Structure formats: structure tokens, C-alpha cells
Amino acid sequence: MGPGFFPLALGVILSLTGALIMLTARADAHAAAPAAEWRGWLCISAGIVAFVVVGATLGLLPATFATVFVSALGDRQNSLRAALILAVSMSVVCLVVFWWLLQVQMPLFRWGQG
């Protein structure tokens, strides 16, 4: 076994799994495709952009808050209050896991470029 064995084996297993799912799927010819959830797509995409922009200018903690808050608004069942609570909670998790435990080299707070 060389260094390419694991990626090859993983690729074969995933391909077989996909083929089995495809073969066993039941296609209903009369079912209409559900409408696209544009709000979710836009909010999640905006959350990724928010992480890049806010992270480069303000730091890790504000970037995490902005990302989670904006992305949480993509769910129609979330209110502003629920998104705020989720964003604060995930910011605390980010603080503990990424900054304190893993010591990621991104500053918690940064003011301006550079």
C-alpha cells in the first residue's frame, strides 16, 4: 500500500455508495420539485462573505458573530432574537475552541486593516 491507497479506497467507497443511492432512489414522475429557498442561499452566502470582510477588518470574534447571525437569518423560522442568541453562543464556542484551545493565529479583535 502506497500513499495513494487511502484516497483511492475512499473514492471507490463513496462512488459505490452514490451509485447505490442512485439505483435505489424512487423517482416520482408526478411530484413537482420544491421551490428554491433563495433566502437561505443568499443569507448563507452573505455569511461567508461577512466572515471574510469582518474577519479581515475587525477580527475573529466579530467575524464569527456576523457569520452566524447573518446565516441564521436564512431560516424562516428564526427570529432576530433567536439569531442573536445563536450568534452569541457560537461566538463563545469560537472563543473557547479556536482561540483558547487551538490557539488559532487570528486576533480576537482588530481595528482596521493589517
C-alpha positions as CSV (number, residue, x, y, z in Angstrom):
1,M,0.0,0.0,0.0
2,G,1.4,3.3,-1.0
3,P,0.4,6.9,-0.1
4,G,-2.5,6.9,-2.6
5,F,-4.2,3.8,-1.3
6,F,-6.5,5.6,1.2
7,P,-7.7,8.3,-1.1
8,L,-8.4,5.7,-3.8
9,A,-10.2,3.4,-1.4
10,L,-12.3,6.3,-0.1
11,G,-13.1,7.4,-3.6
12,V,-14.2,3.9,-4.6
13,I,-16.4,3.5,-1.4
14,L,-18.0,6.9,-1.9
15,S,-18.7,6.2,-5.6
16,L,-20.3,2.9,-4.8
17,T,-22.4,4.5,-2.1
18,G,-23.5,7.2,-4.5
19,A,-24.3,4.5,-7.2
20,L,-26.4,2.5,-4.6
21,I,-28.3,5.6,-3.6
22,M,-29.0,6.5,-7.2
23,L,-30.2,3.0,-8.1
24,T,-32.4,2.6,-5.1
25,A,-34.0,6.1,-5.3
26,R,-37.6,6.1,-6.3
27,A,-38.4,8.7,-8.9
28,D,-41.9,10.0,-8.7
29,A,-42.8,11.4,-12.1
30,H,-45.8,13.4,-10.8
31,A,-44.0,15.2,-7.9
32,A,-43.1,18.8,-8.6
33,A,-39.7,20.0,-7.5
34,P,-39.9,22.2,-4.4
35,A,-39.2,25.9,-5.0
36,A,-35.7,27.2,-4.4
37,E,-35.1,28.7,-0.9
38,W,-33.5,31.9,-2.1
39,R,-33.5,33.5,1.3
40,G,-31.4,30.6,2.8
41,W,-29.0,30.6,-0.2
42,L,-28.5,34.4,0.0
43,C,-28.1,34.5,3.7
44,I,-25.6,31.7,3.9
45,S,-23.6,33.1,1.0
46,A,-23.7,36.6,2.7
47,G,-22.5,35.0,5.9
48,I,-19.4,33.6,4.2
49,V,-18.6,37.0,2.7
50,A,-19.3,38.6,6.1
51,F,-16.6,36.3,7.7
52,V,-14.0,37.3,5.1
53,V,-14.7,41.1,5.3
54,V,-15.3,41.4,9.0
55,G,-12.5,39.0,9.9
56,A,-10.0,41.0,7.9
57,T,-11.0,44.3,9.4
58,L,-12.3,43.5,13.0
59,G,-11.0,40.1,14.0
60,L,-12.2,36.6,14.8
61,L,-14.9,37.2,17.3
62,P,-16.8,39.8,15.4
63,A,-16.4,37.8,12.2
64,T,-17.9,34.7,13.9
65,F,-20.8,36.7,15.3
66,A,-21.5,38.3,12.0
67,T,-21.3,35.0,10.1
68,V,-23.6,33.1,12.4
69,F,-26.1,36.0,12.8
70,V,-26.5,36.6,9.0
71,S,-26.6,32.8,8.2
72,A,-29.2,32.2,10.9
73,L,-31.5,34.7,9.3
74,G,-31.7,32.4,6.3
75,D,-34.0,30.1,8.2
76,R,-37.6,31.4,8.0
77,Q,-38.3,30.0,11.5
78,N,-35.6,32.0,13.2
79,S,-36.4,35.4,14.7
80,L,-33.9,38.2,15.2
81,R,-33.8,37.2,18.9
82,A,-33.1,33.6,18.1
83,A,-30.4,34.6,15.6
84,L,-28.8,36.9,18.2
85,I,-28.8,34.2,20.9
86,L,-27.3,31.7,18.4
87,A,-24.6,34.2,17.3
88,V,-23.6,35.0,20.9
89,S,-23.5,31.3,21.8
90,M,-21.3,30.4,18.8
91,S,-19.0,33.3,19.5
92,V,-18.4,31.9,23.0
93,V,-17.8,28.4,21.5
94,C,-15.4,30.0,18.9
95,L,-13.6,31.8,21.7
96,V,-13.0,28.6,23.7
97,V,-12.3,26.2,20.9
98,F,-10.4,28.2,18.3
99,W,-8.7,30.9,20.2
100,W,-8.1,29.4,23.6
101,L,-7.7,25.6,22.9
102,L,-6.4,25.5,19.3
103,Q,-4.6,28.9,19.6
104,V,-5.5,30.0,16.1
105,Q,-3.3,32.8,15.0
106,M,-6.1,35.2,14.1
107,P,-6.6,38.0,16.6
108,L,-9.8,38.2,18.5
109,F,-10.3,41.9,17.9
110,R,-8.6,44.0,15.3
111,W,-9.2,47.7,14.4
112,G,-8.8,48.4,10.7
113,Q,-6.6,46.8,8.1
114,G,-3.4,45.0,8.9
